[in-house]
Amino acid sequence: MGKVVLVTGVARRLGGRFVRRILREPDVDRVVGVDAVPPGHHLGGAEFVRADIRQPSIAGVLAEHGADTVVHLDVSGVQLLPGTRASVKETNVIGTMQLLGACQKAPSVRRLVVKSSTNVYGSSSRDPAVFTETTPAKALPGGGFTKDIVEVEEYVRGFARRRPDVAVTVLRFANILGPDADTPLAEYFRLPVLPTVLGYDPRLQFVHEDDVVEVLRLAAGEPRRGTLNAGTFNIAGDGVLLMSQAARRLGRPTLPLLLPAVRWTGTALRTVGVTDFSAEQIRLLTHGRVVETTQMREVLGFGPRYTTAGTFADFARAGSPGLLPPERLAHAVDRIEEVVRHG
């Protein structure tokens, strides 16, 4: 008998891709995909179960299928269908609580993988140059997805203490990008003009959606010799990009605004449904965030195929062209900077 893998959040593109990938593993016998809504994409040979992880019925689903590996991907900053912020929080936090409660009661469960985010570190003016997995956030989140992630990880740590026989892996992903990325930051970079915070040029890190799928596959499998598939890991492509560099490579002009105006713009864009320009995204575009990935390589044994710059380049190639050719925009900006430096 091979492994039985239960995956939450399969109605999202990332969940669907991961299910199709894990099905190809030779030691996997069955994959069960769970979501509150039917996926709009195929799941290969996986079985789909329509279930809301916020409900106690998820325990019955887990027990019925006897899953030994649970991959929790139903943690997100945006609602899959139109809904309120409260419904997103319920899925992230209450859903995680219900799922962990079901895992605690299920003796068959031996491995748990949880999709988290580097948002757990927040973004503030007092941040260190680089966050490691043990660096505490310098500014506690008052709400939003960042607060959800902090609570989710607290519940996961509690579960790990109660079930020390389960290998628990938490993957803190940097901003996910790629040709098919449907994240809030991807929506932001698809705007024809990019609102930015006047006086700030934040450092950003990205991880390619292909690498996300591969590291999830690695974490859900048996550890290779010399590696340990348990613990908390930052996942990001090598290197950083400045916001100004990202805009140039897209060929999109920026619109520098004072912080209050950026907040107002974000509210307006969110109201008309253009992009989920949240308060935490504004903080990221103000202060940026960079994480250390040594543990990812040396302990988890994963090396991303794409660098941060490579991830962004692949995202840019798949998108619509900007208002200005990137080469002309870069030349113009460089010329302005040269004039400013030399008076």
Phi and psi in degrees as GROMACS dihedral restraints (atoms count N, CA, C in turn):
[ dihedral_restraints ]
;  ai    aj    ak    al  type     phi  dphi    fc
    3     4     5     6     1   -88.2    20    10
    4     5     6     7     1  -175.1    20    10
    6     7     8     9     1   -73.8    20    10
    7     8     9    10     1   150.0    20    10
    9    10    11    12     1  -113.4    20    10
   10    11    12    13     1   115.9    20    10
   12    13    14    15     1  -109.9    20    10
   13    14    15    16     1   126.0    20    10
   15    16    17    18     1  -106.0    20    10
   16    17    18    19     1   127.4    20    10
   18    19    20    21     1  -121.5    20    10
   19    20    21    22     1   127.0    20    10
   21    22    23    24     1   -94.6    20    10
   22    23    24    25     1   158.8    20    10
   24    25    26    27     1    73.5    20    10
   25    26    27    28     1    33.7    20    10
   27    28    29    30     1   -80.2    20    10
   28    29    30    31     1    -7.1    20    10
   30    31    32    33     1   -77.0    20    10
   31    32    33    34     1   -15.5    20    10
   33    34    35    36     1   -84.1    20    10
   34    35    36    37     1   156.2    20    10
   36    37    38    39     1   -58.2    20    10
   37    38    39    40     1   -43.8    20    10
   39    40    41    42     1   -61.5    20    10
   40    41    42    43     1   -43.7    20    10
   42    43    44    45     1   -61.3    20    10
   43    44    45    46     1   -42.7    20    10
   45    46    47    48     1   -62.9    20    10
   46    47    48    49     1   -43.2    20    10
   48    49    50    51     1   -63.2    20    10
   49    50    51    52     1   -42.6    20    10
   51    52    53    54     1   -65.3    20    10
   52    53    54    55     1   -41.5    20    10
   54    55    56    57     1   -59.7    20    10
   55    56    57    58     1   -46.3    20    10
   57    58    59    60     1   -64.0    20    10
   58    59    60    61     1   -32.6    20    10
   60    61    62    63     1   -74.6    20    10
   61    62    63    64     1   -44.9    20    10
   63    64    65    66     1   -68.7    20    10
   64    65    66    67     1   -24.2    20    10
   66    67    68    69     1   -63.6    20    10
   67    68    69    70     1   -24.4    20    10
   69    70    71    72     1   -82.8    20    10
   70    71    72    73     1    -6.6    20    10
   72    73    74    75     1   -70.6    20    10
   73    74    75    76     1   131.9    20    10
   75    76    77    78     1   -64.5    20    10
   76    77    78    79     1   -25.6    20    10
   78    79    80    81     1   -93.2    20    10
   79    80    81    82     1     5.6    20    10
   81    82    83    84     1   -98.9    20    10
   82    83    84    85     1   123.3    20    10
   84    85    86    87     1   -90.8    20    10
   85    86    87    88     1   -46.7    20    10
   87    88    89    90     1  -141.4    20    10
   88    89    90    91     1   149.7    20    10
   90    91    92    93     1  -127.5    20    10
   91    92    93    94     1   130.1    20    10
   93    94    95    96     1  -115.1    20    10
   94    95    96    97     1   118.3    20    10
   96    97    98    99     1   -98.0    20    10
   97    98    99   100     1   133.3    20    10
   99   100   101   102     1  -123.8    20    10
  100   101   102   103     1   134.6    20    10
  102   103   104   105     1  -162.4    20    10
  103   104   105   106     1   161.2    20    10
  105   106   107   108     1   -79.2    20    10
  106   107   108   109     1   -17.6    20    10
  108   109   110   111     1  -127.8    20    10
  109   110   111   112     1   148.1    20    10
  111   112   113   114     1   -66.0    20    10
  112   113   114   115     1   140.5    20    10
  114   115   116   117     1   -71.7    20    10
  115   116   117   118     1   147.5    20    10
  117   118   119   120     1   -88.4    20    10
  118   119   120   121     1     5.9    20    10
  120   121   122   123     1  -127.3    20    10
  121   122   123   124     1   164.6    20    10
  123   124   125   126     1   -81.1    20    10
  124   125   126   127     1   154.0    20    10
  126   127   128   129     1  -114.0    20    10
  127   128   129   130     1    22.1    20    10
  129   130   131   132     1    65.0    20    10
  130   131   132   133     1  -130.7    20    10
  132   133   134   135     1   -97.2    20    10
  133   134   135   136     1    15.7    20    10
  135   136   137   138     1   -76.1    20    10
  136   137   138   139     1   152.4    20    10
  138   139   140   141     1   -89.7    20    10
  139   140   141   142     1   131.6    20    10
  141   142   143   144     1  -101.1    20    10
  142   143   144   145     1   131.8    20    10
  144   145   146   147     1  -120.8    20    10
  145   146   147   148     1   120.0    20    10
  147   148   149   150     1   -81.7    20    10
  148   149   150   151     1   109.1    20    10
  150   151   152   153     1  -152.9    20    10
  151   152   153   154     1   143.7    20    10
  153   154   155   156     1   -95.4    20    10
  154   155   156   157     1   117.2    20    10
  156   157   158   159     1   -67.2    20    10
  157   158   159   160     1   -10.6    20    10
  159   160   161   162     1   -75.9    20    10
  160   161   162   163     1   -12.6    20    10
  162   163   164   165     1  -100.7    20    10
  163   164   165   166     1   148.6    20    10
  165   166   167   168     1   -60.0    20    10
  166   167   168   169     1   -16.9    20    10
  168   169   170   171     1   -62.1    20    10
  169   170   171   172     1   -16.2    20    10
  171   172   173   174     1   -63.0    20    10
  172   173   174   175     1   -27.2    20    10
  174   175   176   177     1   -64.4    20    10
  175   176   177   178     1   -38.7    20    10
  177   178   179   180     1   -66.1    20    10
  178   179   180   181     1   -38.4    20    10
  180   181   182   183     1   -62.7    20    10
  181   182   183   184     1   -44.9    20    10
  183   184   185   186     1   -64.8    20    10
  184   185   186   187     1   -43.9    20    10
  186   187   188   189     1   -67.2    20    10
  187   188   189   190     1   -40.6    20    10
  189   190   191   192     1   -60.9    20    10
  190   191   192   193     1   -39.9    20    10
  192   193   194   195     1   -93.6    20    10
  193   194   195   196     1   -11.0    20    10
  195   196   197   198     1    60.0    20    10
  196   197   198   199     1    40.9    20    10
  198   199   200   201     1   -65.1    20    10
  199   200   201   202     1   137.6    20    10
  201   202   203   204     1  -101.4    20    10
  202   203   204   205     1   -17.2    20    10
  204   205   206   207     1  -128.5    20    10
  205   206   207   208     1   128.3    20    10
  207   208   209   210     1  -119.4    20    10
  208   209   210   211     1   126.2    20    10
  210   211   212   213     1  -116.0    20    10
  211   212   213   214     1   110.8    20    10
  213   214   215   216     1   -97.0    20    10
  214   215   216   217     1   100.7    20    10
  216   217   218   219     1  -106.3    20    10
  217   218   219   220     1    -4.1    20    10
  219   220   221   222     1   -83.9    20    10
  220   221   222   223     1    54.5    20    10
  222   223   224   225     1  -128.7    20    10
  223   224   225   226     1   114.5    20    10
  225   226   227   228     1  -150.2    20    10
  226   227   228   229     1   159.7    20    10
  228   229   230   231     1   -89.7    20    10
  229   230   231   232     1    -8.2    20    10
  231   232   233   234     1  -132.5    20    10
  232   233   234   235     1   151.1    20    10
  234   235   236   237     1   -78.3    20    10
  235   236   237   238     1   138.3    20    10
  237   238   239   240     1   -66.1    20    10
  238   239   240   241     1   -41.8    20    10
  240   241   242   243     1  -110.8    20    10
  241   242   243   244     1   161.4    20    10
  243   244   245   246     1   -52.5    20    10
  244   245   246   247     1   129.3    20    10
  246   247   248   249     1  -169.5    20    10
  247   248   249   250     1  -178.1    20    10
  249   250   251   252     1   -94.7    20    10
  250   251   252   253     1   166.0    20    10
  252   253   254   255     1   -59.7    20    10
  253   254   255   256     1   -34.8    20    10
  255   256   257   258     1   -61.6    20    10
  256   257   258   259     1   -39.4    20    10
  258   259   260   261     1   -68.3    20    10
  259   260   261   262     1   -34.0    20    10
  261   262   263   264     1   -64.3    20    10
  262   263   264   265     1   -46.7    20    10
  264   265   266   267     1   -61.8    20    10
  265   266   267   268     1   -40.2    20    10
  267   268   269   270     1   -61.2    20    10
  268   269   270   271     1   -43.9    20    10
  270   271   272   273     1   -64.8    20    10
  271   272   273   274     1   -44.4    20    10
  273   274   275   276     1   -65.0    20    10
  274   275   276   277     1   -52.3    20    10
  276   277   278   279     1   -91.1    20    10
  277   278   279   280     1   -57.1    20    10
  279   280   281   282     1   -64.5    20    10
  280   281   282   283     1   -40.9    20    10
  282   283   284   285     1   -60.3    20    10
  283   284   285   286     1   -43.0    20    10
  285   286   287   288     1   -64.0    20    10
  286   287   288   289     1   -42.0    20    10
  288   289   290   291     1   -58.9    20    10
  289   290   291   292     1   -46.5    20    10
  291   292   293   294     1   -64.5    20    10
  292   293   294   295     1   -41.7    20    10
  294   295   296   297     1   -64.5    20    10
  295   296   297   298     1   -43.5    20    10
  297   298   299   300     1   -66.6    20    10
  298   299   300   301     1   -36.3    20    10
  300   301   302   303     1   -62.2    20    10
  301   302   303   304     1   -40.3    20    10
  303   304   305   306     1   -66.1    20    10
  304   305   306   307     1   -41.0    20    10
  306   307   308   309     1   -64.9    20    10
  307   308   309   310     1   -37.3    20    10
  309   310   311   312     1   -63.0    20    10
  310   311   312   313     1   -35.1    20    10
  312   313   314   315     1   -84.6    20    10
  313   314   315   316     1   -11.9    20    10
  315   316   317   318     1   -95.7    20    10
  316   317   318   319     1   106.5    20    10
  318   319   320   321     1   -65.7    20    10
  319   320   321   322     1   -17.8    20    10
  321   322   323   324     1   -73.3    20    10
  322   323   324   325     1   -22.7    20    10
  324   325   326   327     1   -71.6    20    10
  325   326   327   328     1   125.5    20    10
  327   328   329   330     1  -123.1    20    10
  328   329   330   331     1   -15.1    20    10
  330   331   332   333     1  -144.9    20    10
  331   332   333   334     1   135.4    20    10
  333   334   335   336     1  -130.3    20    10
  334   335   336   337     1   127.3    20    10
  336   337   338   339     1  -119.6    20    10
  337   338   339   340     1   128.7    20    10
  339   340   341   342     1  -121.3    20    10
  340   341   342   343     1   127.4    20    10
  342   343   344   345     1   -79.7    20    10
  343   344   345   346     1   116.4    20    10
  345   346   347   348     1  -120.2    20    10
  346   347   348   349     1  -161.2    20    10
  348   349   350   351     1  -150.9    20    10
  349   350   351   352     1   150.4    20    10
  351   352   353   354     1   -69.2    20    10
  352   353   354   355     1    -4.5    20    10
  354   355   356   357     1   -58.1    20    10
  355   356   357   358     1   -20.8    20    10
  357   358   359   360     1   -59.8    20    10
  358   359   360   361     1   -23.3    20    10
  360   361   362   363     1   -83.5    20    10
  361   362   363   364     1   -13.8    20    10
  363   364   365   366     1    70.4    20    10
  364   365   366   367     1  -170.6    20    10
  366   367   368   369     1  -147.6    20    10
  367   368   369   370     1   121.8    20    10
  369   370   371   372     1  -152.6    20    10
  370   371   372   373     1   170.4    20    10
  372   373   374   375     1   -71.2    20    10
  373   374   375   376     1   -14.9    20    10
  375   376   377   378     1   -98.9    20    10
  376   377   378   379     1     9.2    20    10
  378   379   380   381     1   -67.0    20    10
  379   380   381   382     1   149.2    20    10
  381   382   383   384     1   -70.3    20    10
  382   383   384   385     1   166.9    20    10
  384   385   386   387     1   -62.6    20    10
  385   386   387   388     1   -36.0    20    10
  387   388   389   390     1  -140.9    20    10
  388   389   390   391     1   134.2    20    10
  390   391   392   393     1   -93.3    20    10
  391   392   393   394     1   132.9    20    10
  393   394   395   396     1   -98.9    20    10
  394   395   396   397     1   173.4    20    10
  396   397   398   399     1   -62.4    20    10
  397   398   399   400     1   -20.4    20    10
  399   400   401   402     1  -103.0    20    10
  400   401   402   403     1     1.4    20    10
  402   403   404   405     1   -75.7    20    10
  403   404   405   406     1   123.6    20    10
  405   406   407   408     1   -75.3    20    10
  406   407   408   409     1   154.3    20    10
  408   409   410   411     1   -65.9    20    10
  409   410   411   412     1   140.5    20    10
  411   412   413   414     1   -83.4    20    10
  412   413   414   415     1   -19.4    20    10
  414   415   416   417     1  -135.7    20    10
  415   416   417   418     1   116.8    20    10
  417   418   419   420     1   -69.1    20    10
  418   419   420   421     1   135.3    20    10
  420   421   422   423     1   -69.3    20    10
  421   422   423   424     1   138.3    20    10
  423   424   425   426     1   -89.1    20    10
  424   425   426   427     1   -14.2    20    10
  426   427   428   429     1   174.9    20    10
  427   428   429   430     1  -169.4    20    10
  429   430   431   432     1    76.8    20    10
  430   431   432   433     1  -168.6    20    10
  432   433   434   435     1   -61.3    20    10
  433   434   435   436     1   -36.2    20    10
  435   436   437   438     1   -60.0    20    10
  436   437   438   439     1   -44.2    20    10
  438   439   440   441     1   -64.1    20    10
  439   440   441   442     1   -38.8    20    10
  441   442   443   444     1   -58.2    20    10
  442   443   444   445     1   -47.4    20    10
  444   445   446   447     1   -62.8    20    10
  445   446   447   448     1   -40.8    20    10
  447   448   449   450     1   -59.9    20    10
  448   449   450   451     1   -44.9    20    10
  450   451   452   453     1   -67.4    20    10
  451   452   453   454     1   -41.6    20    10
  453   454   455   456     1   -58.1    20    10
  454   455   456   457     1   -46.6    20    10
  456   457   458   459     1   -65.9    20    10
  457   458   459   460     1   -33.8    20    10
  459   460   461   462     1   -62.5    20    10
  460   461   462   463     1   -43.4    20    10
  462   463   464   465     1   -66.4    20    10
  463   464   465   466     1   -36.8    20    10
  465   466   467   468     1   -65.7    20    10
  466   467   468   469     1   -41.3    20    10
  468   469   470   471     1   -62.7    20    10
  469   470   471   472     1   -39.2    20    10
  471   472   473   474     1   -62.4    20    10
  472   473   474   475     1   -41.9    20    10
  474   475   476   477     1   -61.6    20    10
  475   476   477   478     1   -43.3    20    10
  477   478   479   480     1   -61.3    20    10
  478   479   480   481     1   -34.3    20    10
  480   481   482   483     1   -70.8    20    10
  481   482   483   484     1   -36.9    20    10
  483   484   485   486     1   -77.6    20    10
  484   485   486   487     1   -28.2    20    10
  486   487   488   489     1  -124.4    20    10
  487   488   489   490     1    71.8    20    10
  489   490   491   492     1   -65.5    20    10
  490   491   492   493     1   -12.0    20    10
  492   493   494   495     1   -80.3    20    10
  493   494   495   496     1    -8.5    20    10
  495   496   497   498     1   -97.8    20    10
  496   497   498   499     1   129.7    20    10
  498   499   500   501     1   -78.1    20    10
  499   500   501   502     1   114.1    20    10
  501   502   503   504     1  -108.8    20    10
  502   503   504   505     1   126.0    20    10
  504   505   506   507     1  -124.1    20    10
  505   506   507   508     1   125.6    20    10
  507   508   509   510     1  -112.0    20    10
  508   509   510   511     1   122.2    20    10
  510   511   512   513     1  -107.6    20    10
  511   512   513   514     1   112.7    20    10
  513   514   515   516     1   -93.3    20    10
  514   515   516   517     1   100.6    20    10
  516   517   518   519     1   -83.7    20    10
  517   518   519   520     1   137.4    20    10
  519   520   521   522     1   -69.5    20    10
  520   521   522   523     1  -176.4    20    10
  522   523   524   525     1   -59.6    20    10
  523   524   525   526     1   122.4    20    10
  525   526   527   528     1   -85.8    20    10
  526   527   528   529     1   126.4    20    10
  528   529   530   531     1  -135.3    20    10
  529   530   531   532     1   165.5    20    10
  531   532   533   534     1   157.4    20    10
  532   533   534   535     1   175.3    20    10
  534   535   536   537     1   -57.1    20    10
  535   536   537   538     1   -32.9    20    10
  537   538   539   540     1  -108.8    20    10
  538   539   540   541     1    11.9    20    10
  540   541   542   543     1   -62.7    20    10
  541   542   543   544     1   134.8    20    10
  543   544   545   546     1  -121.7    20    10
  544   545   546   547     1    39.7    20    10
  546   547   548   549     1   -90.3    20    10
  547   548   549   550     1   160.8    20    10
  549   550   551   552     1   -57.2    20    10
  550   551   552   553     1   -38.1    20    10
  552   553   554   555     1   -69.4    20    10
  553   554   555   556     1   -34.3    20    10
  555   556   557   558     1   -63.4    20    10
  556   557   558   559     1   -40.7    20    10
  558   559   560   561     1   -63.3    20    10
  559   560   561   562     1   -38.9    20    10
  561   562   563   564     1   -61.4    20    10
  562   563   564   565     1   -46.6    20    10
  564   565   566   567     1   -70.1    20    10
  565   566   567   568     1   -12.7    20    10
  567   568   569   570     1   -88.3    20    10
  568   569   570   571     1    -4.3    20    10
  570   571   572   573     1   -65.5    20    10
  571   572   573   574     1   146.2    20    10
  573   574   575   576     1   -66.2    20    10
  574   575   576   577     1   -31.2    20    10
  576   577   578   579     1  -130.8    20    10
  577   578   579   580     1   134.3    20    10
  579   580   581   582     1   -99.1    20    10
  580   581   582   583     1   111.3    20    10
  582   583   584   585     1   -67.2    20    10
  583   584   585   586     1   130.6    20    10
  585   586   587   588     1  -129.1    20    10
  586   587   588   589     1   166.4    20    10
  588   589   590   591     1   -90.2    20    10
  589   590   591   592     1   121.7    20    10
  591   592   593   594     1   -56.5    20    10
  592   593   594   595     1   128.5    20    10
  594   595   596   597     1    90.1    20    10
  595   596   597   598     1     1.6    20    10
  597   598   599   600     1  -126.2    20    10
  598   599   600   601     1   141.9    20    10
  600   601   602   603     1  -136.7    20    10
  601   602   603   604     1    79.0    20    10
  603   604   605   606     1   -67.9    20    10
  604   605   606   607     1   152.0    20    10
  606   607   608   609     1   -86.2    20    10
  607   608   609   610     1   132.0    20    10
  609   610   611   612     1  -125.1    20    10
  610   611   612   613     1   150.6    20    10
  612   613   614   615     1  -125.3    20    10
  613   614   615   616     1   147.0    20    10
  615   616   617   618     1  -132.7    20    10
  616   617   618   619     1   157.4    20    10
  618   619   620   621     1  -130.5    20    10
  619   620   621   622     1   135.3    20    10
  621   622   623   624     1   -75.9    20    10
  622   623   624   625     1   143.5    20    10
  624   625   626   627     1   -59.3    20    10
  625   626   627   628     1   -31.5    20    10
  627   628   629   630     1   -64.1    20    10
  628   629   630   631     1   -41.5    20    10
  630   631   632   633     1   -68.3    20    10
  631   632   633   634     1   -32.5    20    10
  633   634   635   636     1   -60.4    20    10
  634   635   636   637     1   -47.7    20    10
  636   637   638   639     1   -61.6    20    10
  637   638   639   640     1   -42.1    20    10
  639   640   641   642     1   -68.9    20    10
  640   641   642   643     1   -39.9    20    10
  642   643   644   645     1   -72.4    20    10
  643   644   645   646     1   -30.7    20    10
  645   646   647   648     1   -64.3    20    10
  646   647   648   649     1   -42.0    20    10
  648   649   650   651     1   -61.7    20    10
  649   650   651   652     1   -44.1    20    10
  651   652   653   654     1   -62.4    20    10
  652   653   654   655     1   -45.5    20    10
  654   655   656   657     1   -66.2    20    10
  655   656   657   658     1   -30.4    20    10
  657   658   659   660     1   -81.4    20    10
  658   659   660   661     1   -11.4    20    10
  660   661   662   663     1   -95.7    20    10
  661   662   663   664     1  -174.9    20    10
  663   664   665   666     1   -78.7    20    10
  664   665   666   667     1   141.5    20    10
  666   667   668   669     1   -61.4    20    10
  667   668   669   670     1   141.4    20    10
  669   670   671   672     1   -80.6    20    10
  670   671   672   673     1   163.2    20    10
  672   673   674   675     1   -59.3    20    10
  673   674   675   676     1   130.7    20    10
  675   676   677   678     1    85.4    20    10
  676   677   678   679     1     2.6    20    10
  678   679   680   681     1  -123.0    20    10
  679   680   681   682     1   168.2    20    10
  681   682   683   684     1  -138.7    20    10
  682   683   684   685     1   112.4    20    10
  684   685   686   687     1   -87.1    20    10
  685   686   687   688     1    49.0    20    10
  687   688   689   690     1  -150.5    20    10
  688   689   690   691     1   143.8    20    10
  690   691   692   693     1   124.6    20    10
  691   692   693   694     1  -170.2    20    10
  693   694   695   696     1  -113.9    20    10
  694   695   696   697     1   131.0    20    10
  696   697   698   699     1  -135.2    20    10
  697   698   699   700     1   133.7    20    10
  699   700   701   702     1   -76.6    20    10
  700   701   702   703     1   134.9    20    10
  702   703   704   705     1  -123.5    20    10
  703   704   705   706     1   113.9    20    10
  705   706   707   708     1  -157.3    20    10
  706   707   708   709     1   153.7    20    10
  708   709   710   711     1   -73.1    20    10
  709   710   711   712     1   152.5    20    10
  711   712   713   714     1   -62.0    20    10
  712   713   714   715     1   148.6    20    10
  714   715   716   717     1    84.9    20    10
  715   716   717   718     1   176.9    20    10
  717   718   719   720     1  -136.8    20    10
  718   719   720   721     1   162.0    20    10
  720   721   722   723     1  -127.7    20    10
  721   722   723   724     1   137.5    20    10
  723   724   725   726     1   -77.4    20    10
  724   725   726   727     1   152.7    20    10
  726   727   728   729     1   -56.9    20    10
  727   728   729   730     1   -40.1    20    10
  729   730   731   732     1   -64.1    20    10
  730   731   732   733     1   -38.0    20    10
  732   733   734   735     1   -65.5    20    10
  733   734   735   736     1   -40.9    20    10
  735   736   737   738     1   -62.1    20    10
  736   737   738   739     1   -43.4    20    10
  738   739   740   741     1   -63.1    20    10
  739   740   741   742     1   -41.7    20    10
  741   742   743   744     1   -61.5    20    10
  742   743   744   745     1   -42.9    20    10
  744   745   746   747     1   -69.8    20    10
  745   746   747   748     1   -21.7    20    10
  747   748   749   750     1   -86.5    20    10
  748   749   750   751     1   -18.7    20    10
  750   751   752   753     1    74.1    20    10
  751   752   753   754     1    26.9    20    10
  753   754   755   756     1  -110.8    20    10
  754   755   756   757     1   131.2    20    10
  756   757   758   759     1   -71.7    20    10
  757   758   759   760     1   151.7    20    10
  759   760   761   762     1  -100.8    20    10
  760   761   762   763     1   157.0    20    10
  762   763   764   765     1  -123.6    20    10
  763   764   765   766     1    89.1    20    10
  765   766   767   768     1   -66.8    20    10
  766   767   768   769     1   127.6    20    10
  768   769   770   771     1  -130.9    20    10
  769   770   771   772     1   153.3    20    10
  771   772   773   774     1   -63.6    20    10
  772   773   774   775     1   151.0    20    10
  774   775   776   777     1   -52.6    20    10
  775   776   777   778     1   -44.3    20    10
  777   778   779   780     1   -59.8    20    10
  778   779   780   781     1   -36.3    20    10
  780   781   782   783     1   -70.0    20    10
  781   782   783   784     1   -34.5    20    10
  783   784   785   786     1   -64.3    20    10
  784   785   786   787     1   -41.5    20    10
  786   787   788   789     1   -61.8    20    10
  787   788   789   790     1   -42.7    20    10
  789   790   791   792     1   -64.5    20    10
  790   791   792   793     1   -42.4    20    10
  792   793   794   795     1   -61.9    20    10
  793   794   795   796     1   -42.2    20    10
  795   796   797   798     1   -61.1    20    10
  796   797   798   799     1   -41.7    20    10
  798   799   800   801     1   -63.8    20    10
  799   800   801   802     1   -41.5    20    10
  801   802   803   804     1   -64.5    20    10
  802   803   804   805     1   -44.6    20    10
  804   805   806   807     1   -64.3    20    10
  805   806   807   808     1   -38.8    20    10
  807   808   809   810     1   -68.3    20    10
  808   809   810   811     1   -37.3    20    10
  810   811   812   813     1   -65.2    20    10
  811   812   813   814     1   -39.8    20    10
  813   814   815   816     1   -87.9    20    10
  814   815   816   817     1     2.8    20    10
  816   817   818   819     1    76.9    20    10
  817   818   819   820     1    19.6    20    10
  819   820   821   822     1   -75.3    20    10
  820   821   822   823     1   -47.4    20    10
  822   823   824   825     1  -158.8    20    10
  823   824   825   826     1   154.7    20    10
  825   826   827   828     1   -86.9    20    10
  826   827   828   829     1    79.4    20    10
  828   829   830   831     1   -86.7    20    10
  829   830   831   832     1    80.2    20    10
  831   832   833   834     1   -82.1    20    10
  832   833   834   835     1   170.1    20    10
  834   835   836   837     1   -62.4    20    10
  835   836   837   838     1   -38.6    20    10
  837   838   839   840     1   -69.3    20    10
  838   839   840   841     1   -30.9    20    10
  840   841   842   843     1   -69.4    20    10
  841   842   843   844     1   -37.2    20    10
  843   844   845   846     1   -63.6    20    10
  844   845   846   847     1   -40.4    20    10
  846   847   848   849     1   -63.7    20    10
  847   848   849   850     1   -39.2    20    10
  849   850   851   852     1   -62.8    20    10
  850   851   852   853     1   -41.0    20    10
  852   853   854   855     1   -76.5    20    10
  853   854   855   856     1    -5.3    20    10
  855   856   857   858     1   -96.5    20    10
  856   857   858   859     1   -52.8    20    10
  858   859   860   861     1  -107.1    20    10
  859   860   861   862     1   -16.7    20    10
  861   862   863   864     1    70.0    20    10
  862   863   864   865     1  -174.0    20    10
  864   865   866   867     1  -168.5    20    10
  865   866   867   868     1   131.8    20    10
  867   868   869   870     1  -131.4    20    10
  868   869   870   871     1   135.6    20    10
  870   871   872   873     1  -120.9    20    10
  871   872   873   874     1   153.3    20    10
  873   874   875   876     1   -83.8    20    10
  874   875   876   877     1   139.5    20    10
  876   877   878   879     1  -123.2    20    10
  877   878   879   880     1    21.9    20    10
  879   880   881   882     1   -60.7    20    10
  880   881   882   883     1   -42.9    20    10
  882   883   884   885     1   -62.8    20    10
  883   884   885   886     1   -36.4    20    10
  885   886   887   888     1   -57.7    20    10
  886   887   888   889     1   -42.6    20    10
  888   889   890   891     1   -81.2    20    10
  889   890   891   892     1   -47.1    20    10
  891   892   893   894     1   -84.6    20    10
  892   893   894   895     1   -31.2    20    10
  894   895   896   897     1  -101.6    20    10
  895   896   897   898     1   -49.4    20    10
  897   898   899   900     1   -76.4    20    10
  898   899   900   901     1   -28.4    20    10
  900   901   902   903     1    79.3    20    10
  901   902   903   904     1    32.1    20    10
  903   904   905   906     1  -117.5    20    10
  904   905   906   907     1   132.2    20    10
  906   907   908   909     1  -121.6    20    10
  907   908   909   910     1   114.7    20    10
  909   910   911   912     1   -59.3    20    10
  910   911   912   913     1   143.9    20    10
  912   913   914   915     1   -72.5    20    10
  913   914   915   916     1   -34.1    20    10
  915   916   917   918     1  -106.8    20    10
  916   917   918   919     1   138.9    20    10
  918   919   920   921     1   -78.8    20    10
  919   920   921   922     1   173.8    20    10
  921   922   923   924     1   -59.6    20    10
  922   923   924   925     1   -45.8    20    10
  924   925   926   927     1   -65.7    20    10
  925   926   927   928     1   -39.7    20    10
  927   928   929   930     1   -65.6    20    10
  928   929   930   931     1   -38.8    20    10
  930   931   932   933     1   -60.8    20    10
  931   932   933   934     1   -46.1    20    10
  933   934   935   936     1   -67.2    20    10
  934   935   936   937     1   -37.0    20    10
  936   937   938   939     1   -63.5    20    10
  937   938   939   940     1   -40.4    20    10
  939   940   941   942     1   -67.3    20    10
  940   941   942   943     1   -39.0    20    10
  942   943   944   945     1   -63.2    20    10
  943   944   945   946     1   -44.2    20    10
  945   946   947   948     1   -65.4    20    10
  946   947   948   949     1   -39.5    20    10
  948   949   950   951     1   -62.2    20    10
  949   950   951   952     1   -33.4    20    10
  951   952   953   954     1   -84.0    20    10
  952   953   954   955     1   -12.4    20    10
  954   955   956   957     1   -91.7    20    10
  955   956   957   958     1   176.5    20    10
  957   958   959   960     1   -73.4    20    10
  958   959   960   961     1   147.4    20    10
  960   961   962   963     1   -64.7    20    10
  961   962   963   964     1   150.5    20    10
  963   964   965   966     1   -76.6    20    10
  964   965   966   967     1   177.6    20    10
  966   967   968   969     1   -67.8    20    10
  967   968   969   970     1   -27.4    20    10
  969   970   971   972     1  -124.9    20    10
  970   971   972   973     1   141.8    20    10
  972   973   974   975     1   -58.9    20    10
  973   974   975   976     1   132.3    20    10
  975   976   977   978     1   -52.8    20    10
  976   977   978   979     1   -38.2    20    10
  978   979   980   981     1   -65.4    20    10
  979   980   981   982     1   -42.8    20    10
  981   982   983   984     1   -67.7    20    10
  982   983   984   985     1   -40.3    20    10
  984   985   986   987     1   -64.4    20    10
  985   986   987   988     1   -43.9    20    10
  987   988   989   990     1   -62.8    20    10
  988   989   990   991     1   -42.4    20    10
  990   991   992   993     1   -63.7    20    10
  991   992   993   994     1   -42.2    20    10
  993   994   995   996     1   -64.4    20    10
  994   995   996   997     1   -43.8    20    10
  996   997   998   999     1   -65.7    20    10
  997   998   999  1000     1   -43.0    20    10
  999  1000  1001  1002     1   -61.2    20    10
 1000  1001  1002  1003     1   -39.0    20    10
 1002  1003  1004  1005     1   -65.3    20    10
 1003  1004  1005  1006     1   -41.8    20    10
 1005  1006  1007  1008     1   -63.3    20    10
 1006  1007  1008  1009     1   -44.1    20    10
 1008  1009  1010  1011     1   -61.4    20    10
 1009  1010  1011  1012     1   -38.4    20    10
 1011  1012  1013  1014     1   -66.1    20    10
 1012  1013  1014  1015     1   -41.7    20    10
 1014  1015  1016  1017     1   -62.8    20    10
 1015  1016  1017  1018     1   -43.1    20    10
 1017  1018  1019  1020     1   -64.0    20    10
 1018  1019  1020  1021     1   -42.7    20    10
 1020  1021  1022  1023     1   -64.6    20    10
 1021  1022  1023  1024     1   -37.9    20    10
 1023  1024  1025  1026     1  -102.5    20    10
 1024  1025  1026  1027     1    10.6    20    10
